[in-house]
Amino acid sequence: MQQLNRPGWIDFPAPDVGWQLAMDEALLWGAENGLLGESIRIWEAPYLAVVLGAGGSVAIDVNQEVCTTDNVPIFRRASGGGTVLIGPGCLQFSLILAYERHPALREVKSSYDWILTQVAALLGDTQTIELQGISDLAVSDRAVARKVKISGNAQQRKRHHVLHHGTILYRFPLEAISRYLNAPERQPTYRGNRPHESFLINHPIEPTDFAEKLRLWWDCRAEAIPPEVESEAEKLLNEKYSQQEWTFRRA
């Protein structure tokens, strides 16, 4: 592992999901352009929202009519992965890491394995939390003798850095997911074609405890957002994340 500066811990309180997605991409842009180093942050949407992966399809993944009726907004992030429903009770964590930090970060599969092994250790007993599929964390449900998902993850990769997006379900209304999301077209083998409410489960964590463990694990230092990065986030929000052309680029 290279000796790099300690990652910066970024606080960005914003009530809008579009702002949060724009800030993640802006922080990655800032790291690539030498305006700041690696960074880590946590946020949580204050309302239910659908977030598509960069290549996700609204028509395939989303029950758009119900979203419109219930005023559940739809966004699209810059990282890959599947479509998710987020909101209160679903913690988001974002890691922007330099490939120089560890050789595993240079390849997609090994980077997921390396990052998620550490996240699993912070969440609890690594004997009960396992990596499943390409980018999931799951636990055993003894009632049905199957693995159930607690965390989904996605990445956006640039020349020198990776942006790793992760979610952790902890007090989320799981019954709402099938109302707004269709069954995914592509599924990991361990899902076994189960509906959302049977495939997902809340994991007993407290967000403040997990945040503190994450800060300590990475030995983070508090870091202010450079003005250039905040300006880039505002530009991305106005020109991309608030635009229908981006959100519905694959209908």
Phi and psi restraints in degrees (value plus and minus 20) as a CYANA .aco file:
   2 GLN   PHI     -91.9   -51.9
   2 GLN   PSI     130.5   170.5
   3 GLN   PHI    -105.9   -65.9
   3 GLN   PSI      79.6   119.6
   4 LEU   PHI    -128.5   -88.5
   4 LEU   PSI     146.0   186.0
   5 ASN   PHI     -81.4   -41.4
   5 ASN   PSI     134.0   174.0
   6 ARG   PHI     -81.9   -41.9
   6 ARG   PSI     119.5   159.5
   7 PRO   PHI     -81.6   -41.6
   7 PRO   PSI     129.0   169.0
   8 GLY   PHI    -104.0   -64.0
   8 GLY   PSI     119.3   159.3
   9 TRP   PHI    -114.5   -74.5
   9 TRP   PSI      98.0   138.0
  10 ILE   PHI    -123.7   -83.7
  10 ILE   PSI     104.4   144.4
  11 ASP   PHI    -124.2   -84.2
  11 ASP   PSI     104.0   144.0
  12 PHE   PHI    -161.1  -121.1
  12 PHE   PSI      62.4   102.4
  13 PRO   PHI     -92.8   -52.8
  13 PRO   PSI      91.8   131.8
  14 ALA   PHI    -162.5  -122.5
  14 ALA   PSI     111.0   151.0
  15 PRO   PHI     -98.3   -58.3
  15 PRO   PSI     -27.8    12.2
  16 ASP   PHI    -124.2   -84.2
  16 ASP   PSI     109.0   149.0
  17 VAL   PHI     -82.9   -42.9
  17 VAL   PSI     -58.3   -18.3
  18 GLY   PHI     -79.0   -39.0
  18 GLY   PSI     -60.8   -20.8
  19 TRP   PHI     -80.9   -40.9
  19 TRP   PSI     -63.3   -23.3
  20 GLN   PHI     -84.5   -44.5
  20 GLN   PSI     -62.8   -22.8
  21 LEU   PHI     -85.6   -45.6
  21 LEU   PSI     -59.2   -19.2
  22 ALA   PHI     -84.8   -44.8
  22 ALA   PSI     -59.8   -19.8
  23 MET   PHI     -85.3   -45.3
  23 MET   PSI     -60.2   -20.2
  24 ASP   PHI     -77.6   -37.6
  24 ASP   PSI     -66.9   -26.9
  25 GLU   PHI     -88.1   -48.1
  25 GLU   PSI     -56.0   -16.0
  26 ALA   PHI     -86.2   -46.2
  26 ALA   PSI     -57.8   -17.8
  27 LEU   PHI     -85.3   -45.3
  27 LEU   PSI     -58.5   -18.5
  28 LEU   PHI     -84.2   -44.2
  28 LEU   PSI     -63.7   -23.7
  29 TRP   PHI     -79.9   -39.9
  29 TRP   PSI     -63.5   -23.5
  30 GLY   PHI     -83.4   -43.4
  30 GLY   PSI     -59.6   -19.6
  31 ALA   PHI     -85.8   -45.8
  31 ALA   PSI     -63.1   -23.1
  32 GLU   PHI     -83.7   -43.7
  32 GLU   PSI     -50.4   -10.4
  33 ASN   PHI    -119.9   -79.9
  33 ASN   PSI      -7.2    32.8
  34 GLY   PHI      53.5    93.5
  34 GLY   PSI      -1.8    38.2
  35 LEU   PHI    -106.8   -66.8
  35 LEU   PSI     -39.1     0.9
  36 LEU   PHI    -181.0  -141.0
  36 LEU   PSI     148.3   188.3
  37 GLY   PHI    -114.2   -74.2
  37 GLY   PSI    -170.3  -130.3
  38 GLU   PHI     -84.3   -44.3
  38 GLU   PSI     131.7   171.7
  39 SER   PHI    -166.9  -126.9
  39 SER   PSI     134.8   174.8
  40 ILE   PHI    -157.4  -117.4
  40 ILE   PSI     119.5   159.5
  41 ARG   PHI    -174.8  -134.8
  41 ARG   PSI     143.7   183.7
  42 ILE   PHI    -151.1  -111.1
  42 ILE   PSI     120.9   160.9
  43 TRP   PHI    -170.6  -130.6
  43 TRP   PSI     147.3   187.3
  44 GLU   PHI    -165.7  -125.7
  44 GLU   PSI     109.7   149.7
  45 ALA   PHI     -90.5   -50.5
  45 ALA   PSI     115.9   155.9
  46 PRO   PHI    -103.1   -63.1
  46 PRO   PSI     -20.9    19.1
  47 TYR   PHI    -166.7  -126.7
  47 TYR   PSI     140.8   180.8
  48 LEU   PHI     -87.5   -47.5
  48 LEU   PSI     117.4   157.4
  49 ALA   PHI    -173.1  -133.1
  49 ALA   PSI     124.7   164.7
  50 VAL   PHI    -111.6   -71.6
  50 VAL   PSI     114.8   154.8
  51 VAL   PHI    -148.1  -108.1
  51 VAL   PSI      94.7   134.7
  52 LEU   PHI    -103.2   -63.2
  52 LEU   PSI     131.2   171.2
  53 GLY   PHI     -91.3   -51.3
  53 GLY   PSI     148.3   188.3
  54 ALA   PHI     -74.8   -34.8
  54 ALA   PSI     -54.8   -14.8
  55 GLY   PHI    -125.0   -85.0
  55 GLY   PSI     -10.2    29.8
  56 GLY   PHI     -89.8   -49.8
  56 GLY   PSI     135.9   175.9
  57 SER   PHI    -129.5   -89.5
  57 SER   PSI     105.5   145.5
  58 VAL   PHI     -81.4   -41.4
  58 VAL   PSI     -66.2   -26.2
  59 ALA   PHI     -84.1   -44.1
  59 ALA   PSI     -58.8   -18.8
  60 ILE   PHI     -99.2   -59.2
  60 ILE   PSI     -61.5   -21.5
  61 ASP   PHI    -113.1   -73.1
  61 ASP   PSI     -45.1    -5.1
  62 VAL   PHI    -141.0  -101.0
  62 VAL   PSI     120.0   160.0
  63 ASN   PHI    -107.0   -67.0
  63 ASN   PSI      62.8   102.8
  64 GLN   PHI     -84.6   -44.6
  64 GLN   PSI     -56.5   -16.5
  65 GLU   PHI     -81.6   -41.6
  65 GLU   PSI     -63.6   -23.6
  66 VAL   PHI     -89.4   -49.4
  66 VAL   PSI     -58.4   -18.4
  67 CYS   PHI     -78.5   -38.5
  67 CYS   PSI     -63.5   -23.5
  68 THR   PHI     -84.5   -44.5
  68 THR   PSI     -64.2   -24.2
  69 THR   PHI     -81.3   -41.3
  69 THR   PSI     -61.0   -21.0
  70 ASP   PHI    -113.0   -73.0
  70 ASP   PSI     -14.7    25.3
  71 ASN   PHI      37.9    77.9
  71 ASN   PSI      19.9    59.9
  72 VAL   PHI    -115.1   -75.1
  72 VAL   PSI      91.7   131.7
  73 PRO   PHI     -92.2   -52.2
  73 PRO   PSI     137.9   177.9
  74 ILE   PHI    -138.2   -98.2
  74 ILE   PSI     111.4   151.4
  75 PHE   PHI    -147.5  -107.5
  75 PHE   PSI     148.3   188.3
  76 ARG   PHI    -153.5  -113.5
  76 ARG   PSI     110.4   150.4
  77 ARG   PHI    -113.6   -73.6
  77 ARG   PSI     151.5   191.5
  78 ALA   PHI    -108.1   -68.1
  78 ALA   PSI     -35.9     4.1
  79 SER   PHI    -105.2   -65.2
  79 SER   PSI     146.6   186.6
  80 GLY   PHI     -99.8   -59.8
  80 GLY   PSI    -167.7  -127.7
  81 GLY   PHI      64.3   104.3
  81 GLY   PSI    -198.2  -158.2
  82 GLY   PHI    -108.0   -68.0
  82 GLY   PSI     155.0   195.0
  83 THR   PHI    -101.3   -61.3
  83 THR   PSI     117.9   157.9
  84 VAL   PHI    -150.9  -110.9
  84 VAL   PSI     136.5   176.5
  85 LEU   PHI    -125.1   -85.1
  85 LEU   PSI     104.6   144.6
  86 ILE   PHI    -139.4   -99.4
  86 ILE   PSI     151.3   191.3
  87 GLY   PHI     136.9   176.9
  87 GLY   PSI    -187.9  -147.9
  88 PRO   PHI     -76.3   -36.3
  88 PRO   PSI     110.5   150.5
  89 GLY   PHI      76.6   116.6
  89 GLY   PSI     -19.6    20.4
  90 CYS   PHI    -145.4  -105.4
  90 CYS   PSI      88.2   128.2
  91 LEU   PHI    -104.6   -64.6
  91 LEU   PSI     115.8   155.8
  92 GLN   PHI    -127.0   -87.0
  92 GLN   PSI     114.0   154.0
  93 PHE   PHI    -147.9  -107.9
  93 PHE   PSI     121.8   161.8
  94 SER   PHI    -147.6  -107.6
  94 SER   PSI     106.7   146.7
  95 LEU   PHI    -139.5   -99.5
  95 LEU   PSI     106.5   146.5
  96 ILE   PHI    -133.0   -93.0
  96 ILE   PSI      89.7   129.7
  97 LEU   PHI    -142.7  -102.7
  97 LEU   PSI     122.9   162.9
  98 ALA   PHI    -100.8   -60.8
  98 ALA   PSI     119.6   159.6
  99 TYR   PHI     -79.1   -39.1
  99 TYR   PSI     -46.6    -6.6
 100 GLU   PHI     -86.7   -46.7
 100 GLU   PSI     -38.2     1.8
 101 ARG   PHI     -83.5   -43.5
 101 ARG   PSI     -59.2   -19.2
 102 HIS   PHI    -177.9  -137.9
 102 HIS   PSI     119.3   159.3
 103 PRO   PHI     -76.4   -36.4
 103 PRO   PSI     -50.4   -10.4
 104 ALA   PHI     -83.7   -43.7
 104 ALA   PSI     -44.6    -4.6
 105 LEU   PHI     -91.8   -51.8
 105 LEU   PSI     -34.5     5.5
 106 ARG   PHI     -97.4   -57.4
 106 ARG   PSI     -38.4     1.6
 107 GLU   PHI    -137.9   -97.9
 107 GLU   PSI     127.0   167.0
 108 VAL   PHI     -80.9   -40.9
 108 VAL   PSI     -76.3   -36.3
 109 LYS   PHI     -84.1   -44.1
 109 LYS   PSI     -66.3   -26.3
 110 SER   PHI     -86.4   -46.4
 110 SER   PSI     -50.8   -10.8
 111 SER   PHI     -89.1   -49.1
 111 SER   PSI     -60.6   -20.6
 112 TYR   PHI     -80.3   -40.3
 112 TYR   PSI     -66.5   -26.5
 113 ASP   PHI     -79.6   -39.6
 113 ASP   PSI     -65.1   -25.1
 114 TRP   PHI     -86.9   -46.9
 114 TRP   PSI     -66.8   -26.8
 115 ILE   PHI     -88.6   -48.6
 115 ILE   PSI     -67.2   -27.2
 116 LEU   PHI     -92.4   -52.4
 116 LEU   PSI     -47.0    -7.0
 117 THR   PHI     -80.9   -40.9
 117 THR   PSI     -59.4   -19.4
 118 GLN   PHI     -91.0   -51.0
 118 GLN   PSI     -61.1   -21.1
 119 VAL   PHI     -83.1   -43.1
 119 VAL   PSI     -61.1   -21.1
 120 ALA   PHI     -79.7   -39.7
 120 ALA   PSI     -60.0   -20.0
 121 ALA   PHI     -84.4   -44.4
 121 ALA   PSI     -54.7   -14.7
 122 LEU   PHI     -94.5   -54.5
 122 LEU   PSI     -46.7    -6.7
 123 LEU   PHI    -102.2   -62.2
 123 LEU   PSI     -41.4    -1.4
 124 GLY   PHI     135.1   175.1
 124 GLY   PSI    -174.1  -134.1
 125 ASP   PHI     -84.1   -44.1
 125 ASP   PSI      98.0   138.0
 126 THR   PHI     -87.9   -47.9
 126 THR   PSI     -31.2     8.8
 127 GLN   PHI     -96.6   -56.6
 127 GLN   PSI     -41.0    -1.0
 128 THR   PHI    -128.1   -88.1
 128 THR   PSI     -37.4     2.6
 129 ILE   PHI    -126.9   -86.9
 129 ILE   PSI     101.8   141.8
 130 GLU   PHI    -146.9  -106.9
 130 GLU   PSI     132.4   172.4
 131 LEU   PHI     -96.1   -56.1
 131 LEU   PSI     111.7   151.7
 132 GLN   PHI    -153.3  -113.3
 132 GLN   PSI     131.9   171.9
 133 GLY   PHI      40.1    80.1
 133 GLY   PSI    -167.0  -127.0
 134 ILE   PHI    -107.8   -67.8
 134 ILE   PSI     -58.0   -18.0
 135 SER   PHI    -165.9  -125.9
 135 SER   PSI       9.9    49.9
 136 ASP   PHI    -130.7   -90.7
 136 ASP   PSI     135.0   175.0
 137 LEU   PHI    -133.2   -93.2
 137 LEU   PSI     115.3   155.3
 138 ALA   PHI    -159.7  -119.7
 138 ALA   PSI     139.9   179.9
 139 VAL   PHI    -145.9  -105.9
 139 VAL   PSI     146.1   186.1
 140 SER   PHI    -105.7   -65.7
 140 SER   PSI     112.6   152.6
 141 ASP   PHI    -121.2   -81.2
 141 ASP   PSI      83.3   123.3
 142 ARG   PHI     -83.5   -43.5
 142 ARG   PSI     -47.9    -7.9
 143 ALA   PHI     -83.4   -43.4
 143 ALA   PSI     -52.9   -12.9
 144 VAL   PHI    -140.3  -100.3
 144 VAL   PSI     -17.7    22.3
 145 ALA   PHI      34.1    74.1
 145 ALA   PSI      23.2    63.2
 146 ARG   PHI    -153.4  -113.4
 146 ARG   PSI     141.4   181.4
 147 LYS   PHI    -103.7   -63.7
 147 LYS   PSI     117.2   157.2
 148 VAL   PHI    -143.9  -103.9
 148 VAL   PSI     124.1   164.1
 149 LYS   PHI    -105.7   -65.7
 149 LYS   PSI     115.7   155.7
 150 ILE   PHI    -137.6   -97.6
 150 ILE   PSI     -36.8     3.2
 151 SER   PHI    -169.3  -129.3
 151 SER   PSI     110.2   150.2
 152 GLY   PHI    -134.0   -94.0
 152 GLY   PSI     132.0   172.0
 153 ASN   PHI    -162.7  -122.7
 153 ASN   PSI     134.1   174.1
 154 ALA   PHI    -170.5  -130.5
 154 ALA   PSI     143.0   183.0
 155 GLN   PHI    -158.1  -118.1
 155 GLN   PSI     131.5   171.5
 156 GLN   PHI    -143.3  -103.3
 156 GLN   PSI     108.4   148.4
 157 ARG   PHI    -137.1   -97.1
 157 ARG   PSI     113.1   153.1
 158 LYS   PHI    -135.9   -95.9
 158 LYS   PSI    -188.7  -148.7
 159 ARG   PHI     -86.5   -46.5
 159 ARG   PSI     -60.2   -20.2
 160 HIS   PHI    -137.5   -97.5
 160 HIS   PSI     -34.2     5.8
 161 HIS   PHI    -157.6  -117.6
 161 HIS   PSI     136.9   176.9
 162 VAL   PHI    -139.8   -99.8
 162 VAL   PSI     117.4   157.4
 163 LEU   PHI    -119.2   -79.2
 163 LEU   PSI      97.4   137.4
 164 HIS   PHI    -127.9   -87.9
 164 HIS   PSI      96.4   136.4
 165 HIS   PHI    -117.0   -77.0
 165 HIS   PSI     114.1   154.1
 166 GLY   PHI    -157.5  -117.5
 166 GLY   PSI     131.0   171.0
 167 THR   PHI    -143.0  -103.0
 167 THR   PSI     129.1   169.1
 168 ILE   PHI    -153.1  -113.1
 168 ILE   PSI      98.7   138.7
 169 LEU   PHI     -99.9   -59.9
 169 LEU   PSI     107.2   147.2
 170 TYR   PHI    -153.6  -113.6
 170 TYR   PSI     -55.1   -15.1
 171 ARG   PHI    -164.4  -124.4
 171 ARG   PSI      25.6    65.6
 172 PHE   PHI    -112.2   -72.2
 172 PHE   PSI     122.4   162.4
 173 PRO   PHI     -94.0   -54.0
 173 PRO   PSI      67.2   107.2
 174 LEU   PHI     -79.4   -39.4
 174 LEU   PSI     -50.0   -10.0
 175 GLU   PHI     -85.2   -45.2
 175 GLU   PSI     -39.4     0.6
 176 ALA   PHI     -95.9   -55.9
 176 ALA   PSI     -41.5    -1.5
 177 ILE   PHI     -83.8   -43.8
 177 ILE   PSI     -65.4   -25.4
 178 SER   PHI     -88.9   -48.9
 178 SER   PSI     -38.2     1.8
 179 ARG   PHI     -91.6   -51.6
 179 ARG   PSI     -55.3   -15.3
 180 TYR   PHI    -128.2   -88.2
 180 TYR   PSI     -40.5    -0.5
 181 LEU   PHI    -138.8   -98.8
 181 LEU   PSI     119.8   159.8
 182 ASN   PHI    -100.4   -60.4
 182 ASN   PSI     146.9   186.9
 183 ALA   PHI     -83.5   -43.5
 183 ALA   PSI     115.0   155.0
 184 PRO   PHI     -85.5   -45.5
 184 PRO   PSI     125.3   165.3
 185 GLU   PHI     -88.0   -48.0
 185 GLU   PSI     -59.1   -19.1
 186 ARG   PHI    -129.5   -89.5
 186 ARG   PSI     109.5   149.5
 187 GLN   PHI    -151.5  -111.5
 187 GLN   PSI     124.5   164.5
 188 PRO   PHI     -87.2   -47.2
 188 PRO   PSI     131.7   171.7
 189 THR   PHI     -76.9   -36.9
 189 THR   PSI     -59.2   -19.2
 190 TYR   PHI     -89.2   -49.2
 190 TYR   PSI     -32.9     7.1
 191 ARG   PHI     -87.7   -47.7
 191 ARG   PSI     -58.0   -18.0
 192 GLY   PHI      42.6    82.6
 192 GLY   PSI      13.9    53.9
 193 ASN   PHI      40.9    80.9
 193 ASN   PSI       4.3    44.3
 194 ARG   PHI     -93.3   -53.3
 194 ARG   PSI     128.4   168.4
 195 PRO   PHI     -87.9   -47.9
 195 PRO   PSI     143.3   183.3
 196 HIS   PHI     -72.0   -32.0
 196 HIS   PSI     -66.6   -26.6
 197 GLU   PHI     -89.5   -49.5
 197 GLU   PSI     -37.6     2.4
 198 SER   PHI    -115.8   -75.8
 198 SER   PSI     -37.2     2.8
 199 PHE   PHI    -116.1   -76.1
 199 PHE   PSI     -42.4    -2.4
 200 LEU   PHI    -132.7   -92.7
 200 LEU   PSI     133.2   173.2
 201 ILE   PHI    -170.4  -130.4
 201 ILE   PSI     129.8   169.8
 202 ASN   PHI     -99.9   -59.9
 202 ASN   PSI     121.2   161.2
 203 HIS   PHI    -126.8   -86.8
 203 HIS   PSI     114.4   154.4
 204 PRO   PHI     -94.9   -54.9
 204 PRO   PSI      70.2   110.2
 205 ILE   PHI    -150.4  -110.4
 205 ILE   PSI     141.9   181.9
 206 GLU   PHI    -129.4   -89.4
 206 GLU   PSI     106.6   146.6
 207 PRO   PHI     -74.0   -34.0
 207 PRO   PSI     -61.2   -21.2
 208 THR   PHI     -85.2   -45.2
 208 THR   PSI     -56.9   -16.9
 209 ASP   PHI     -86.5   -46.5
 209 ASP   PSI     -64.3   -24.3
 210 PHE   PHI     -84.6   -44.6
 210 PHE   PSI     -61.0   -21.0
 211 ALA   PHI     -80.0   -40.0
 211 ALA   PSI     -63.6   -23.6
 212 GLU   PHI     -85.4   -45.4
 212 GLU   PSI     -60.4   -20.4
 213 LYS   PHI     -83.7   -43.7
 213 LYS   PSI     -59.6   -19.6
 214 LEU   PHI     -85.1   -45.1
 214 LEU   PSI     -62.9   -22.9
 215 ARG   PHI     -82.0   -42.0
 215 ARG   PSI     -64.4   -24.4
 216 LEU   PHI     -89.4   -49.4
 216 LEU   PSI     -60.6   -20.6
 217 TRP   PHI     -78.4   -38.4
 217 TRP   PSI     -63.5   -23.5
 218 TRP   PHI    -112.9   -72.9
 218 TRP   PSI     -20.0    20.0
 219 ASP   PHI      33.0    73.0
 219 ASP   PSI      29.4    69.4
 220 CYS   PHI     -92.5   -52.5
 220 CYS   PSI     130.9   170.9
 221 ARG   PHI    -133.3   -93.3
 221 ARG   PSI     126.6   166.6
 222 ALA   PHI     -84.1   -44.1
 222 ALA   PSI     117.1   157.1
 223 GLU   PHI    -160.0  -120.0
 223 GLU   PSI     112.7   152.7
 224 ALA   PHI    -100.0   -60.0
 224 ALA   PSI     131.5   171.5
 225 ILE   PHI     -99.4   -59.4
 225 ILE   PSI     101.7   141.7
 226 PRO   PHI     -78.3   -38.3
 226 PRO   PSI     124.5   164.5
 227 PRO   PHI     -74.7   -34.7
 227 PRO   PSI     -57.1   -17.1
 228 GLU   PHI     -84.2   -44.2
 228 GLU   PSI     -56.0   -16.0
 229 VAL   PHI     -92.3   -52.3
 229 VAL   PSI     -60.1   -20.1
 230 GLU   PHI     -84.5   -44.5
 230 GLU   PSI     -57.3   -17.3
 231 SER   PHI     -85.4   -45.4
 231 SER   PSI     -58.9   -18.9
 232 GLU   PHI     -84.7   -44.7
 232 GLU   PSI     -59.1   -19.1
 233 ALA   PHI     -83.2   -43.2
 233 ALA   PSI     -62.3   -22.3
 234 GLU   PHI     -84.0   -44.0
 234 GLU   PSI     -60.5   -20.5
 235 LYS   PHI     -82.6   -42.6
 235 LYS   PSI     -65.3   -25.3
 236 LEU   PHI     -83.0   -43.0
 236 LEU   PSI     -58.2   -18.2
 237 LEU   PHI     -82.4   -42.4
 237 LEU   PSI     -68.3   -28.3
 238 ASN   PHI     -92.1   -52.1
 238 ASN   PSI     -56.6   -16.6
 239 GLU   PHI    -117.5   -77.5
 239 GLU   PSI     -32.3     7.7
 240 LYS   PHI    -153.3  -113.3
 240 LYS   PSI     -86.4   -46.4
 241 TYR   PHI     -92.4   -52.4
 241 TYR   PSI     -36.0     4.0
 242 SER   PHI    -123.0   -83.0
 242 SER   PSI     -13.0    27.0
 243 GLN   PHI    -122.1   -82.1
 243 GLN   PSI     114.1   154.1
 244 GLN   PHI     -81.8   -41.8
 244 GLN   PSI     -51.7   -11.7
 245 GLU   PHI     -80.9   -40.9
 245 GLU   PSI     -54.4   -14.4
 246 TRP   PHI     -99.2   -59.2
 246 TRP   PSI     -70.2   -30.2
 247 THR   PHI     -81.8   -41.8
 247 THR   PSI     -61.1   -21.1
 248 PHE   PHI    -127.7   -87.7
 248 PHE   PSI       9.8    49.8
 249 ARG   PHI     -86.7   -46.7
 249 ARG   PSI     -44.5    -4.5
 250 ARG   PHI    -144.9  -104.9
 250 ARG   PSI      77.9   117.9
